[in-house]
Amino acid sequence: MTLYTDTYEVVQFGECVADIDVRFQYSVFPGRPAQIYGPPERCYPEEPHEIELEEIELPWDKGWKVISTKHPLYDTLEEMFNNVEEAILLDNAVAERW
């Protein structure tokens, strides 16, 4: 698993009233290019990179606590992670080339 940390801004009436650090644990599954030459039985389509969000953690006492999918902020934080998912995939693709 890989760790990504970001800050969530709590906004009320158009103003940021608090910043909350959030940690996302995720796994990256590398894709593979298509095999389009050779005998048909050895050919296969391209498989894209995938990211699987494993856990979302919020600060708790002196550490971090994994929140459940029923937590009121879960959907909002998951959407926040999904917005950076493409950038994470791009970073991984660039790193693989070097």
Backbone torsions as a table, in degrees:
resi	resn	phi	psi	omega
1	MET	NA	152.7	180.0
2	THR	-119.0	150.7	-177.7
3	LEU	-109.6	134.0	174.1
4	TYR	-129.0	129.2	-179.4
5	THR	-115.5	138.3	179.2
6	ASP	-144.7	172.7	178.6
7	THR	-117.0	128.9	178.3
8	TYR	-99.3	128.5	179.0
9	GLU	-95.2	123.9	175.5
10	VAL	-87.0	117.1	-175.3
11	VAL	-112.7	129.4	175.4
12	GLN	-129.8	129.0	179.4
13	PHE	52.3	39.2	176.0
14	GLY	81.0	1.8	179.9
15	GLU	-120.0	142.5	176.1
16	CYS	-74.8	118.3	-178.8
17	VAL	-103.4	-14.6	178.9
18	ALA	-164.3	152.3	172.4
19	ASP	-115.0	131.4	179.4
20	ILE	-121.1	124.8	174.4
21	ASP	-73.7	138.6	-178.4
22	VAL	-130.7	137.2	175.4
23	ARG	-114.3	133.4	178.0
24	PHE	-114.0	126.2	173.3
25	GLN	-100.5	127.9	-178.5
26	TYR	-145.1	161.9	175.8
27	SER	-118.4	142.7	176.4
28	VAL	-110.4	127.2	177.0
29	PHE	-108.7	111.1	-177.2
30	PRO	-66.3	143.0	176.7
31	GLY	-83.4	-173.3	174.8
32	ARG	-146.6	147.2	-179.8
33	PRO	-70.5	159.7	178.8
34	ALA	-69.3	148.2	171.6
35	GLN	-103.3	107.3	-174.0
36	ILE	-118.7	15.4	177.9
37	TYR	-131.7	163.8	-178.3
38	GLY	91.9	-172.2	-179.2
39	PRO	-62.6	147.5	-177.5
40	PRO	-55.2	-34.7	-178.4
41	GLU	-69.7	-13.1	178.1
42	ARG	-103.3	2.3	179.6
43	CYS	-91.9	148.9	177.9
44	TYR	-156.4	157.0	-179.3
45	PRO	-76.3	164.7	176.3
46	GLU	-64.8	143.6	173.3
47	GLU	-116.4	117.1	-176.8
48	PRO	-73.1	160.5	172.4
49	HIS	-61.7	149.3	176.7
50	GLU	-135.5	148.2	174.3
51	ILE	-120.4	132.7	177.2
52	GLU	-117.6	118.2	177.8
53	LEU	-73.9	120.0	-176.8
54	GLU	-92.6	-49.3	-175.4
55	GLU	-149.0	152.5	169.9
56	ILE	-120.0	130.0	-177.8
57	GLU	-120.3	140.8	175.6
58	LEU	-120.0	154.2	177.4
59	PRO	-59.2	139.4	-178.5
60	TRP	-148.7	120.1	-176.5
61	ASP	48.9	-113.2	-178.0
62	LYS	-108.2	19.7	-178.6
63	GLY	-150.9	-145.3	-178.0
64	TRP	-127.7	148.7	179.3
65	LYS	-128.9	132.8	176.1
66	VAL	-73.7	131.3	178.7
67	ILE	-96.8	151.6	179.9
68	SER	-85.9	168.0	179.1
69	THR	-68.2	-12.5	179.2
70	LYS	-90.3	-5.9	179.2
71	HIS	-62.3	140.1	-176.9
72	PRO	-59.0	-26.3	-179.7
73	LEU	-93.1	-6.4	-171.8
74	TYR	-55.7	-51.2	-177.0
75	ASP	-62.1	-39.9	179.3
76	THR	-65.2	-43.4	-179.2
77	LEU	-70.1	-36.3	177.1
78	GLU	-63.1	-40.8	177.3
79	GLU	-64.3	-39.1	177.2
80	MET	-59.6	-43.8	178.5
81	PHE	-65.3	-42.1	-179.6
82	ASN	-61.3	-29.1	178.6
83	ASN	-69.5	-25.4	179.1
84	VAL	-101.3	-3.3	-177.1
85	GLU	-58.2	-41.7	-179.3
86	GLU	-63.7	-39.5	178.0
87	ALA	-65.3	-38.1	178.2
88	ILE	-64.5	-44.4	178.2
89	LEU	-62.3	-40.5	178.7
90	LEU	-63.8	-43.8	177.5
91	ASP	-59.2	-41.9	179.4
92	ASN	-67.1	-39.0	179.5
93	ALA	-65.8	-42.1	178.6
94	VAL	-65.0	-43.1	-179.3
95	ALA	-62.2	-36.8	-179.3
96	GLU	-67.2	-31.6	-179.2
97	ARG	-71.0	-28.0	-177.8
98	TRP	-96.3	NA	NA
